[in-house]
Amino acid sequence: MDVSYTLPLVVVIGSPPRASMAANEISDVVAGHADVASARGPAEMAALTREDARQVAVAVIVADDLNVDETLEELTRLGAFDIDDVRIVVVSWKSEHHDMTRAVDSGRLHSVVAHPTEGIVGWMVASEVRGWLVDHAHDALTLPAEPNAPGGQSALLEMLYASEEVLVERLMEWVERALGARAVLHLPEGTRLTRQGMSVDGVYVVLKGSVALHRQAGREVLLLHHASTGPVVGLVALTSRSEAHFTSTATTDLEVVHLSIEQLDRALRLTPQLGIVLASLSMRALTGRLLRSEELQFERNELNRQLEAERTRLTEALRALEEARLELVSQARFATLGELSAGVAHELNNPVAAIQGVAGHIHSDLSHLLTGHPEESLLREVLQAVSQRSSVPTSVQRAARREIEKA
């Protein structure tokens, strides 16, 4: 087959004869899409891939005498190939394995083929090669399908991969094939299809429009996103034979088909394919609700983080306010002390002023009396010192006192 890309490698690691048989079987199946190389262990494989620089698409570990985790670890250490870009397939004849912990935990393990019959290893590796080629934008449509299996995908996988519109079309096609044409109900916005706590006696298939689910829990109302509702309303409660878990309310004008339990049961018995469609729709709706629940959890965690940050900010603000309050209280105390000091000073100024006035008169009288006194100069020196509030020597004070007493 002519291809426009360099063929990748499929490497088979293990001891003969089983590893050799696996390599031969794989070569027959992937010919034209990949080449196959074999090695007994990681060291030999590392040497081989150093000589051949092509990309490795699939590594097949024949786990007869090899520890899977240790083999992968050694391949990584030796740099045999880009381990994160390789699909790992383990072929084993053992009933139990305790050596795949790191392989599973790292996400590198893609397939385990246990006790393979003829053709199964080749088919499994071909599937992995197909996936690798698609991931790398190469054509892989001509790779063979599973041996002895009907062509195409299984009905369940086909339905899981189909769009919601296709699923609803298939659902109505098989329902009408079993029950005949169904009447389409036109319902206005705000109509409740199910009510929380009330028994469910059928399902509604939403052909057109949107429905929202609400759940009352105490005073709190939980609203699920429209994308998580699904086109079949009431199916979850019906499968568990319980009351409605949610109130289903039309958020737009609706076109719906109602199927009672008896009608649904008859349609399922007459057209078993209908069960696959319902299972696919249920899985899709439950997956949507799970994802929405996780989104709500992330949103709640983010709100809690923001709330904690706001609480921290408010705590710091309160601490700053308390420090400011204490500072203001301290300033108020100093202001009060200043006012008290001013009041005391004012009260002292009046008698001091009176004393100063009397002292002035005494000074004037003494100056007049000292005129012509024999010790006038000494006494005036003392009087001047007293007036200027300077220190007068004790000897001078005594001499002045004696002269005044004599006078």
Secondary structure, 3 states (H helix, E strand, C coil): CCCCCCCCEEEEECCCCHHHHHHHHHHHHHCCCCEEEEECCHHHHHHHHHHCCCCEEEEEEECCCCCHHHHHHHHHHHCCCCHHHCEEEEEECCCCCCCCHHHHHCCCEEEEEECCCCCHHHHHHHHHHHHHHHHCCCCCCCCCCCCCCCCCCCHHHHHHHCCHHHHHHHHHHHHHHHHCCCCCEEECCCCEEECCCCECCEEEEEEECCEEEEEEECCEEEECCHHHCCCEECHHHHHCCCECCCEEEECCCEEEEEEEHHHHHHHHHHCCHHHHHHHHHHHHHHHHHHHHHHHHHHHHHHHHHHHHHHHHHHHHHHHHHHHHHHHHHHHHHHHHHHHHHHHHHHHHHHHHHHHHHHHHHHHHHHHHHHCCCCCHHHHHHHHHHHHCCCCCCHHHHHHHHHHHHHC
